[in-house]
Amino acid sequence: MSRLRDRDSDGDCGWFEGHMLRRVGDGSETSFWFDRWLGEVPFCVRLRWLFDLTENKFMTVANLFSVDSEQWGDLWRWRRNLWQWEEEMLMERRTLLLDVFLSPNVSDRWVWLPDPSDGYTVRGAYNLLTSQDRSGEASTSDLVWHNQVSVFAWRLLLDRLPTKTNLIHRRVLSSDMSLCVAGCGQPETAQHLFSMCDTFGSLWHMMRDWIGCCGVDADNISDHFLQFTYLTGGANSRRSFLQLIWLLCAWVVWNERNNCLFNNVVTPTSAY
C-alpha cells in the first residue's frame, strides 16, 4: 500500500497511482495527507503550506475525525503558532471537510478509476494503455520541445536524418552503400543505428545500468524515446532528466557515426 503513496517533491504521481483513488470507509487505513481521497490531488500537495508546518504528517482520516473539528489544530500539532492570515486560510480550507462522513465498520479500499465496478486487471490496464493516443510524432514532440528546441531530435523522430538508407531513397547514394558504418552487416536505418546496432546500440544498456533501471530497446525510435523517458515513472522532474539523457545519448551516437564514416576514427563504446 505504501508504494501507492510514493511521489516526488513536486507532487507528481506515476501512471498507475494517477488512476487510483482511495475510497474512505471508517478512515482508519487512509492517510489524510498522502492519499488521494478527497479530490484529484492529495492534501500534502493541495495544502502544501499546512503540510510543511504540521508535525503529524502520518495521521489517518479516522484520527482527524475522531475529535471535534475545533480540536483539529491540536491534532495537527503545528511546529509554530500560525500567523493570523494562516489561521484565516485554515478556516477557509476546513470547509472542504464539512461534508465528509465516515462509515463505521466499513474498510477503506482502493478504487481503480477506469473500472470502479470490476477493479484492476492486467487486461484492463493493457487495454487502457494501448487505447491511449500514442501517435508517435505528437506525443514525442511534446516531450522533445518541452524545454528547448532540438532540431536533431525532431529530425530523428521523424526519420529525416541523412542515414544511408534515407540517402539511397533520395538517390544520393547507390543501393550497394547501405551497410552500417559499424561493420555489423545491416542496413543503416535510423532504427538500426540508434537502437539495434551491436556497437552503437550498446550505449543504451550502459545508460540503463547507470540509472539503475531495466528495460529493452524498442525497434521504433518514437517508442524507444517514450519508453526511455518513462523508465523511472511519470514524474515531471524525472522525465525531464531522462529526456536530456536520451537526447545526449542520441547525439553521441550520431556524432560517433559521422566520426567513423568521415574521419575513419572509431571510439570504443566504453569511452563515450
FENLIN-V50114 format. One record per residue. N is the residue number from 1. SS is DSSP state (2 for helix, 1 for strand, 0 for the rest). OMEGA is omega as a letter, one per 20 degrees, with the letter a starting at -180 (NA if undefined). Layout:
n = (N/N)
ss = (SS/SS)
omega = (OMEGA/OMEGA)
This chain:
n = (1/2/3/4/5/6/7/8/9/10/11/12/13/14/15/16/17/18/19/20/21/22/23/24/25/26/27/28/29/30/31/32/33/34/35/36/37/38/39/40/41/42/43/44/45/46/47/48/49/50/51/52/53/54/55/56/57/58/59/60/61/62/63/64/65/66/67/68/69/70/71/72/73/74/75/76/77/78/79/80/81/82/83/84/85/86/87/88/89/90/91/92/93/94/95/96/97/98/99/100/101/102/103/104/105/106/107/108/109/110/111/112/113/114/115/116/117/118/119/120/121/122/123/124/125/126/127/128/129/130/131/132/133/134/135/136/137/138/139/140/141/142/143/144/145/146/147/148/149/150/151/152/153/154/155/156/157/158/159/160/161/162/163/164/165/166/167/168/169/170/171/172/173/174/175/176/177/178/179/180/181/182/183/184/185/186/187/188/189/190/191/192/193/194/195/196/197/198/199/200/201/202/203/204/205/206/207/208/209/210/211/212/213/214/215/216/217/218/219/220/221/222/223/224/225/226/227/228/229/230/231/232/233/234/235/236/237/238/239/240/241/242/243/244/245/246/247/248/249/250/251/252/253/254/255/256/257/258/259/260/261/262/263/264/265/266/267/268/269/270/271/272)
ss = (0/2/2/2/2/0/0/0/0/0/0/0/0/0/0/0/2/2/2/1/1/1/1/0/0/0/0/0/0/0/1/0/0/0/0/0/0/0/0/0/0/0/2/2/2/2/0/2/2/2/2/2/2/1/0/0/0/0/0/1/2/2/2/2/2/0/0/0/2/2/2/2/2/2/2/2/0/1/0/0/0/0/0/2/2/2/2/2/2/2/2/2/2/2/2/2/2/0/0/0/0/0/0/0/0/0/0/0/1/1/1/1/2/2/2/0/0/0/0/0/0/2/2/2/2/2/2/2/2/2/2/0/0/0/0/2/2/2/2/2/2/2/2/2/0/0/0/0/0/0/2/2/2/2/2/2/2/0/0/0/0/0/0/2/2/2/2/2/2/0/0/0/0/0/2/2/2/0/1/0/0/0/0/0/0/0/1/0/0/2/2/2/2/2/2/2/0/0/0/0/0/2/2/2/2/2/2/2/2/2/2/0/0/0/0/0/0/0/0/0/2/2/2/2/2/2/2/2/2/0/0/0/0/0/0/2/2/2/2/2/2/2/2/2/2/2/2/2/2/2/2/2/2/2/2/2/2/2/2/2/2/2/2/0/0/0/0/0/2/2/2/0)
omega = (a/r/r/a/r/r/a/a/r/r/a/r/r/a/a/a/a/r/r/r/r/r/a/r/r/r/a/a/a/r/a/a/a/a/r/a/r/a/a/a/r/a/r/r/a/r/a/a/r/a/r/a/a/r/a/a/a/r/r/r/r/r/a/a/r/r/r/a/r/a/a/r/r/a/r/r/a/r/r/r/r/r/a/a/r/r/a/r/r/r/r/a/r/r/r/a/a/a/a/r/r/r/a/r/r/a/r/a/r/r/r/a/r/r/a/a/a/r/a/r/r/r/r/r/r/r/r/a/a/r/r/a/a/r/a/a/a/a/a/r/r/a/a/a/a/a/a/a/r/a/r/a/r/r/r/a/r/a/r/r/a/r/a/a/r/r/r/r/r/r/r/r/r/a/a/a/a/a/a/a/r/r/a/r/a/r/a/r/r/r/a/a/a/a/a/a/a/a/a/a/a/r/a/r/r/a/r/r/a/r/a/a/r/r/r/a/r/r/a/a/r/r/r/r/a/a/a/a/a/a/a/r/a/a/a/a/r/r/a/r/a/r/r/r/a/a/a/r/r/r/r/r/a/r/r/r/a/r/r/a/a/a/a/r/a/r/r/a/a/a/a/NA)
